[in-house]
Amino acid sequence: MRLALAHLAAKRGVIGIERTAFRGTNDAILSKVWSGKNCRILRSGWTDAWEQPGAPPPLAFPVQAALTYQVMRRVTHAKAKDVVTYPIGQIIGQFTEFT
């Protein structure tokens, strides 16, 4: 399956391409840290921090979604590639080529 990078760049910017490119299904985890609802997202420093012992549980929807939106907006602006994450879905394992 091919993914047009122009579409992804328009939607997520260059960091989105770099974080998404050639990721496998092992990098996609099911977690509530994005929105407060179960969501498949890319593993990152953000998801790892929420999984640490002593970390608080994710807030309920829509409060967690509002928190994540503000943080990811700032993280993306700062180009912090190790922290940024995106909802990705199961399809990530089927990408074989990016154009």
N, C-alpha and C positions, 0 to 999 in steps of 0.2 A: 504494500500500500504506500502511496506517495502522499506527502503533505506539502502543500505549497507554502513556502516560508513567507511569502508576501502577505498571505492571509494571517498567519500567526504573528508576524511583525506588526501588522496593523492593529491586531487585537491585544497583544501583550508586550510588544517592544522587543528590543534585542535581548534583554535578559531572559524573557520568556522563551526565546528560541534556544539560547544557550542552556537553559535549565531543562528544556523539554527534549532537545535533540538527542536521539539515540539512547533514550532511557528504556529500561526493560520493565517488565511487570514487577520485579522485585523492588523497584524504586517507587512504585505506587502503593500507598498504604490506605487502609480504610480507617478514618479517624473523624472525630467530632470537633477537632481544633480549628477547622476552617469556618464553620457556620453554626455549630451547636447541634447539627444533624449529621448522621453518618454520610461521609463524602470521601471519594477516592482522590487523594492528593499526592503530589510528589514529596518524597521524604526530603527533609532539609533541616537546617539548624532550628527552624521554628518548630517543626514537628518533634524533633529530638528533645528540645527543651520542655515541651509539654509531657513527654514520657519519662522524665527524670523522677527519681524518688523524691517525694515531698512537693512535687509540682501540684498546683491546684487542678481540680477537674475543669474541663471546658464549661463555660457558662451555657445556659439554655439559649435556644434560638428565639429571637433574633439578636440577642445581646452579644453573643459570641461573634456573629457575623459582622456586627457594627464594630467591635473591637478589632477583628482581623482586617477589615477593610482599611481602617485608619493606619494600622501597623504596616500592612503590605504596601499601601500607597507610599509611605515614607521609606520603606525598605527598597522598593523599586526605584524611587527617586534617587536614593543613595547608592544604587547599583550594588547592593550587598548580596552577591550571588549565592553565598553560602546560607543565607537565611530565607530568601524569597522562595515561595512555593505557589503552586497553582492547582486547582482542581484539574484532573487529567482523565479520569475514566479508564475503563478496561482496555480501550482501543490502543493505548500506548504500546502494548506488546505486539501489535500488528504493524507498526510503522517500520519500514525497512529502508526508506530513502526519503531524504528531505531535499526539495528543489527550490 
